[in-house]
Amino acid sequence: MYELWHIGVAYGIGTAAGLVLFREFVKEKIITTTIDSLASQGYLYAEEAEDGQVMLSKVDEVVDAAVADVTVDAIIETANRMQEEIEMKQQELWEDEDRD
């Protein structure tokens, strides 16, 4: 029983020493890997400022900001343009069918 107690204490001291010595390295590695992964998968938007600082924002926030800049008139204009394009395509298809 005395020997198991020594093994437990040695294990605890070794674990504590490992956590203290490698805590910052592991934390930085995990955080960097996670952020890089989220950015590459499209969940985060990363933009580098002129001073080299990287600004992170969620994709939802970027989309919300872009949508906020869109006016109702721009939406109506886009819808009208799309309707015109659809009508032109339909007309082309009808003309192609008439030729056959």
N, C-alpha and C positions, 0 to 999 in steps of 0.2 A: 504494500500500500504506500509505503514511503517513496518508492521509486516512481509510482504513477503521479504522485504529487509533484515531483521534480520535473517530470516530462510535461505536465500541464503548465507549470510556471515557465519552463523554457519555451514552450509553444506560445504562450501569451506574450512573453518578452519579445520573441522573434516576430510575432505578428504586429505588435505595437511598433517595433523598430522599422519594419517594412512599410507600415502605413505612414510613419513620420518621414522616412527618407524618400519615399516615392509618391507621396500624396499629390504634390504639385504636378509632377510629371504625368501621372495617370489622369488627373483632373483636366489638365490642359489637352492631353491627347484625346480624351473622350469628348470633351466639348468641341474641339476643333474638328474631329471626325464627324460628329453629329451635325454641326452647322454646315460643313461642306456637303454632307450627304443631303440635307434638307434643301440646300440651295441648288444642287445639281438635279434634284428630283422636281424642282419647281414649287416647293412649299414656302421657300423664303426668297425674297428679292434682295440681292446684294448690290450696292452701288458704292464705288470708291470715290471719295471726295478729293479735291485738289491737294489737300494736305496729306493724303495717303490713308486717312481714316476710313474704314469700311462701315457703311450705314446699312443696317439690316431692317427689313420690314416684311410683314406677312404679305403674301400675294393678295389676300382679300383687301388689305388696306390700300395697296397700289391700285387695284381695280376700282375700289370705292372712290378714290381720289380722281381717277380718270373718268368715271361715270359722273361725278359731281360737276366736271367741267363741261359735260355735254348739255346743250340746251334743248328745249322742246322743239324749237324750230329746226335744229340740226337733225333731230330724230325724224321729224316729219319730212324733211328734205331727203334724207336717206331712204325712207320708206317709199316716197314717190319715185325716186330714181330706181329703186329695186323693182317697183311695179312696172315702170316703163321697160326695164330690161326683160322682165318676164313676158310682157306683151310682145316685145320684139322677137324673143325666142319662140313664142307660140306662133307668131305670124310666119317665121322661117320654117317651122315644122309643118304648118298647114300648106305652105307653098311647096315644100318638098314632097308632101303626100299627094298634092295635085299633079305634080310632074310624073309620079309613078303611075 
